[in-house]
């Protein structure tokens, strides 16, 4: 084989090798581009978890602090205790006030029962005095009838005495002339005397009947006065009857006071609301806890997320429900799986691009940037198998979306 032939073969092989390298690089670039687009990846991520500030609902000195900083606690573990003596005394007082109210209600019920009985008695007195008025009215009518009968008796007795007297005066002169006998005159005189006595008796009966009528009238007036007095006493007794409504209405307030005191007493012991990690503990026993003032922080260890900031051009390849892989910087060779929970729909506008958003009009700066950086939106990935020892809030992480 000649040198020229060898040179030509070398050139051909070099060209083929160069073409293969170029084609391989292009294919590799296409593959990388496809992989990057199909499985977005970012190292702009960090680990987050929910956390709450533990603040007491009652105030007082902390008697016992049962946790230390960065300790892991379970749900229901006792965190700390506040001096409960003032709240225990307040509960006892509230219970005592409630019992006193119930006793007052019982006493008032007895008083009301007595007052109601007094009303019944006064009502019975009214009925009795009304009966007395009726009887006195009947007695007055009877006395008037007796007076009328007595007046009629006096009239009859007067008429008979007048006849007897006239007869005596007529026959007495006739005795001298012996036109009548002595016996006739004696009978006439006896009749006149008898009729005079009968008249006196009739007049006496009339006076007695009139006196009885006056007595019955006086008794009738007394009965009427007693009736008015009984009605007044009945009205007074009715007005004296009180009601239990004001005391009954206090029952709710007293019961609420008891429940409030019991609630405050129970809040002197603070328990972990969930499995968590204690952090930012900077107090000790003896410190005075104020209502609403945070004592320390609890990190919710039940659920961890990786918040990854992806470029806006990558969001079209990400959707909630996709599987993802999470790597934390403290142990980058350990893979954790997760699921995309949500994709952010807003970030703070760039003042260099849109200006400052005011309440009237946007303040747009008249500047021109030749390079426009893509915005990044947070994608929240819920980690399936977080490690209690590795995961920390704000820890750097890498997130790879693996699709559905």
Long-range contacts (C-beta under 8 A, 24 or more apart in sequence): 37-314, 37-317, 38-317, 38-403, 39-400, 39-401, 39-402, 39-403, 40-310, 40-314, 40-317, 40-318, 40-400, 40-401, 41-398, 41-399, 41-400, 41-401, 42-308, 42-309, 42-310, 42-311, 42-314, 42-398, 42-399, 43-396, 43-397, 43-398, 44-308, 44-309, 44-376, 45-306, 45-307, 45-308, 45-309, 45-326, 45-396, 45-397, 45-398, 45-399, 46-306, 46-307, 46-394, 46-395, 46-396, 46-397, 47-304, 47-305, 47-306, 47-328, 47-383, 47-391, 47-392, 47-393, 47-394, 47-395, 47-396, 47-397, 48-304, 48-305, 48-306, 48-307, 48-393, 48-394, 49-299, 49-300, 49-301, 49-303, 49-304, 49-305, 49-391, 49-393, 50-299, 50-300, 50-303, 51-279, 51-297, 51-298, 51-299, 51-300, 51-393, 52-273, 52-297, 52-298, 52-300, 53-294, 53-295, 53-296, 53-297, 53-298, 54-79, 54-270, 54-294, 54-295, 54-296, 54-297, 54-298, 55-291, 55-292, 55-293, 55-294, 55-295, 56-82, 56-267, 56-270, 56-289, 56-290, 56-291, 56-292, 56-293, 56-295, 57-264, 57-267, 57-291, 57-292, 58-82, 58-87, 58-264, 58-267, 58-268, 58-289, 58-291, 59-288, 59-289, 59-290, 59-291, 60-84, 60-86, 60-87, 60-268, 60-288, 60-289, 61-286, 61-287, 61-288, 61-289, 62-283, 62-284, 62-285, 62-286, 62-287, 62-288, 62-289, 62-295, 63-285, 64-285, 65-283, 65-284, 65-285, 67-278, 67-281, 67-296, 68-278, 68-281, 69-278, 69-279, 69-280, 69-281, 69-282, 69-296, 70-277, 70-278, 70-279, 70-281, 71-277, 71-278, 72-275, 72-276, 72-277, 72-278, 72-301, 72-388, 73-272, 73-275, 73-276, 73-277, 73-278, 73-298, 74-272, 74-275, 75-272, 75-273, 75-274, 75-275, 76-271, 76-272, 77-271, 77-272, 78-269, 78-270, 78-271, 79-270, 79-271, 79-272, 79-278, 80-270, 80-289, 80-295, 81-268, 81-269, 81-270, 82-267, 82-268, 82-269, 82-270, 82-289, 83-268, 84-265, 84-268, 84-269, 87-261, 87-264, 87-265, 87-268, 88-265, 90-261, 90-264, 90-265, 91-258, 91-261, 91-262, 91-264, 91-265, 93-261, 94-254, 94-257, 94-258, 94-260, 94-261, 95-258, 95-261, 97-254, 97-257, 98-254, 98-255, 98-257, 98-258, 101-247, 101-250, 101-251, 101-254, 104-247, 105-244, 105-247, 105-248, 108-242, 108-244, 108-247, 109-244, 111-242, 112-241, 112-242, 112-243, 112-244, 115-237, 115-240, 115-241, 115-242, 116-241, 118-237, 118-240, 119-234, 119-237, 119-238, 119-241, 121-237, 122-230, 122-233, 122-234, 122-236, 122-237, 123-234, 125-230, 125-233, 125-234, 126-227, 126-230, 126-231, 126-234, 128-230, 129-223, 129-226, 129-227, 129-229, 129-230, 130-227, 132-223, 132-226, 132-227, 133-220, 133-223, 133-224, 133-227, 135-223, 136-216, 136-219, 136-220, 136-222, 136-223, 137-220, 139-216, 139-219, 139-220, 140-213, 140-216, 140-217, 140-220, 142-216, 143-209, 143-212, 143-213, 143-215, 143-216, 143-217, 144-213, 146-209, 146-212, 146-213, 147-206, 147-209, 147-210, 147-212, 147-213, 149-209, 150-202, 150-205, 150-206, 150-208, 150-209, 150-210, 151-206, 153-202, 153-205, 153-206, 154-199, 154-202, 154-203, 154-205, 154-206, 156-202, 157-195, 157-198, 157-199, 157-201, 157-202, 157-203, 158-199, 158-202, 160-195, 160-198, 160-199, 161-192, 161-195, 161-196, 161-198, 161-199, 163-195, 164-188, 164-191, 164-192, 164-194, 164-195, 164-196, 165-192, 165-195, 165-196, 167-191, 167-192, 168-192, 272-298, 273-298, 274-298, 274-300, 274-301, 274-302, 275-300, 275-301, 275-302, 276-300, 276-301, 277-301, 299-393, 301-388, 303-382, 304-382, 304-383, 304-386, 304-391, 305-341, 305-380, 305-381, 305-382, 305-383, 306-338, 306-380, 306-381, 306-383, 306-397, 306-399, 307-378, 307-379, 307-380, 307-381, 308-378, 308-379, 308-381, 308-397, 308-399, 309-376, 309-377, 309-378, 309-379, 310-376, 310-377, 310-379, 311-374, 311-375, 311-376, 312-374, 312-375, 312-376, 312-377, 313-374, 315-343, 315-377, 315-379, 317-401, 317-403, 318-343, 318-379, 318-401, 319-343, 319-404, 321-404, 322-401, 322-402, 322-403, 322-404, 323-401, 323-402, 323-403, 323-404, 324-381, 324-399, 324-400, 324-401, 324-402, 325-399, 325-400, 325-402, 326-381, 326-383, 326-397, 326-398, 326-399, 327-397, 327-398, 327-399, 327-400, 328-390, 328-391, 328-395, 328-396, 328-397, 329-395, 329-396, 329-397, 329-398, 330-390, 330-392, 330-395, 331-390, 332-398, 334-387, 334-390, 336-383, 336-384, 336-385, 336-386, 336-387, 337-383, 337-384, 337-385, 338-381, 338-382, 338-383, 338-384, 338-399, 339-381, 339-382, 339-384, 340-379, 340-380, 340-381, 340-401, 341-380, 341-381, 341-382, 342-379, 342-380, 343-377, 343-378, 343-379, 343-380, 344-377, 344-378, 344-379, 344-380, 345-377, 347-375, 347-376, 347-377, 347-378, 350-375
